[in-house]
Amino acid sequence: MKTLLPAIVLLSLAIPSVAQRDPLVSPLPRILPNHAAAFQQSVERSNQLLAQMADDEASDEAEAVSPIRGDKSPRRAFLYSAIVPGAGEFWAGSRKRAALFFGLEVIGLGMYLNWNGEGNDLEDEFRLRADGEWNPWDYLGWRGSRNSRFSSITHALPCSAYVASAPSSTSVPDAIADCPDRDVQQYYELIGKYDQFIAGWDDVLDADGNRVTAAEVDSAENFQSALRLTYEVDRNDSNKLLKRASSMLGLIMVNHVISAIDAARVARARSEGQSEASLSRRTRLALGLGGRTGRTPMLLAFRLVD
């Protein structure tokens, strides 16, 4: 920066003001006198920019003369923020950064708990409704009949062995209580997802809208159930909420990692005598470059500064 300033200043001094020269004897093109005012404004803006750059350089030199040193371990700061985002920055003396990362942690946890809670509540609701509206014994009876041969069967009913061994008067949760959790999850997913399980629903209608029993279902693709459609909508909504919660949990982990890296960087900068203003200025520059390159700003900031 110091080597560029004199050159720019000399260049601005070497070009005389267009307003002070006679257009008839000027070696510059004749079109310039018509834009003398604009040219003069450009020179003034350049001088203002040079003055601002000089002030910034003087500020940097002042910080170098009176550094703020502290005995802060980057490893310890990294560990603190890896456990609680912002803790390492706070320990290193950067409260604004600590507030930023801790605030992101609080917001992220709040959104995760909200989405995860809503998704689980909705899952409990549609499972409870399925236990009363979809009869696995009716389905297994239909599956073993001749009518099922006319339907496209692509999946076996999960937990069917547990259901078949229990009396039909047993509640569904009790009948599949010993079934592995993964199979239970598949049980509640498949009964609403595929047409082949239509015979188990209580409100099966044929193509003419007439109510039929499971034994009358000769081709699963030709029958409908309003209960099944409502069930599938609720199941999809629950899955969306749970997927959002899972994605937010991943972002929370990313916040832990970034905060840990930033805390180590802040502690190292303090040990080297850099002030908070200098550290913030370097970070803002990196964030700006991140926006123009289209990369993730915070991740690029650490690559540039370190």
Secondary structure, DSSP 4 states (H G I P E B T S, - for coil): -TTHHHHHHHHHHHS--GGGS-TTT-SS-TTGGGGHHHHHHHHHHHHHHHHHHHHHHHHHHHHHHS-------HHHHHHHHHHSTTHHHHHHT-HHHHHHHHHHHHHHHHHHHHHHHHHHHHHHHHHHHHHHHB-HHHHHHHHTSGGGGGS----PPTTHHHHHTS-TTS-HHHHTTTS-HHHHHHHHHHHHH-GGGGGGBTT-B-TTS-B--GGG-S-GGG-B-HHHHHHHHHHHHHHHHHHHHHHHHHHHHHHHHHHHHHHHHHHHHHHTT--HHHHHHHHHHHHHHHHHHTS-HHHHHHHHH-
